Amino acid sequence: MRKEETVDGADSDVEEGQILEAEVVEGGRGSGGRLSLIALLLAVLALVLAGGGVYYSQQSRELAMSELQALDQELLAAKQATEAVRGEIGAARSAADSQSQQLRQQQEALAAQQQALAAHKQSLADQSVKLDEERGRLEQAGTEIREAIQSLHRRIGSDNNQWMAAEAAYLIQVANHRLHLEWDAATAIKALQEADARLRDSGDPSWIPVREILALEISSLRSAGLADIEGLALQLAGLAGGIEKLKMPGTEPLPTARPVEAEAQPVEGRTWKTLLEDGWKGFKSIMVIRHHGQPVGAMMPPDQQLFLQQNLRLQLEAARISLLRGNQALYDTSLQTAARLLRDHFAADDAGVGNYLDEIEKLSKVRVRPELPDISASLLALRDTLARTGGAQ
């Protein structure tokens, strides 16, 4: 009995072990299915996330490429603008070098002209000394003539006609001296008119031939076209005194560029594109590109302006001295140089410069030393008549 109970107990134990093993196997199979489903879901989620990352990366790359292309184009435009600015700066430097060379040449020419003007002034001073000596001799001669007239008056006594004839002779001699030594036609005409009045007041018909000669000489003086030397000299002095008012090109300041204010942008909104725009605006605020229809000229420095004004003033002064001295060649050369300076270095559209050119053109037509008429025939005729009538010679 116990043996059978033992066998039955063992069988029951075997059956219970099989039942428990079956339960464990079935439980394991259910848990493994749930794990596979979770793994599948995780794999799908990973694939979705990987695809989204690839798509985002592709979009970011395309955006970066477009921004880089725009940056390249703007950099190319900035490079072209810089090259244009460099070209204009080079042209301005070339113009400045050319003007500097011209300035040196003008300074050399001005130095030579100043030397010539100094020599001319010295010559004029020497001539003034000679004129003073000549005036002294003329005064001495006038004193002698007056003494001779007084002696004549004492000899002829109450003969008023002879006295008036002697005064007329003296006046005719004064007219000759004023005309040939001082080129003073106006005074010479007045002296001849006074001499004719003396002969007319005498009432002597023997002076009629002399009066006819006086009338011809007065008419020849009036038609000689002698210039008003003193008036022309004052006109040249006035032109030289107004040179500072003439307008010169290149003396106005260049327009300054107003700074471009950067638009306020939030820091978080900054990108490569906004940074490039800010840099380009700053570059444009510094560099100003000016377009001209002709080569760009550099600003004229003040020392060159003063040099040109002084040179023009010296030319007008040289013309005035030449006018007083009677040097036609130097007078014409000085006026031609002054006109050339006005055309080359002063503003052609300025009304003052145009007036100066018109005045210089009128002055250039003046003949400072035209051919003088001969007015000695009346004096010779008067002396001859005095000699024949027994008067003073």
C-alpha angles and dihedrals in degrees: 000000000000089000092056091044088053092050092046090049091052092050091049090051090051092051092049090050091051091049092050092046091051091051091050092049093049092047091051092050092056095048093049092056093054091051092051091053092051091049090051092051091049091050092051091048090050091051091051092049092048091051091049090050092050091049093048091047091051092050092048091050093051091049091049091049092052091048091049091051091050089048090052092051093049091046089052091051090049090050092051091049090049091051090051090051090049090051092052091046089051091050090049091050091049090050090048091050090049091050091048090053091048089048091054090049091048091048090053091047090047091051090052091047091049090053091048090047091050090051089046092051090049090051089048090050090051089049090049089054089051090048090051089052090048091050088052091052090047091051089049090049090048090052090051091048092051090049090049090049090050089049089049091050091052091050098046092042111189096002097123094179093061090047092054090048090054090051090050090051090052092049092049090051090050090051091054092049093048092048101046100034103033101022086229103153094168094058091043091054091049092049091051091048090051090049090051090049091053092051091045093051091051090068091213111140090205088078094060095096089050091049090051090054089048090053091052092048093049090050092049091051092051092050095044091088095222111182124242095249096185093048093048091048090053090049091054091048090053091051091050091051095055101051094107090066094060117105120239126196118245094031097104119091118252116251113264120227117241113234114254111235113224115236113248110251128175116255093237090055095060116120136164089266095053091046091052091049091051091050093049092049090051091050091051091050090058102038119054117194113206120192117211134179089226137035114297113255123209121241111273109243118232093245091058091048090052091046093054092047091049091047091052091047091051091051092052091046090050089051090051093050091046089051092053092045095045097239103150096181096053090042092056093043093051093050092047091051091048091051091049091051090051093050096044104039109021131072109274092201093056114107092216092055090049091052091050091052091049092050092048091049090053092047092050090063092060117107105212095192111028121171110288121226119239112251098169096095093080092052092050092048091048093050090047091052091047090051092051094047093047097254129132118295 
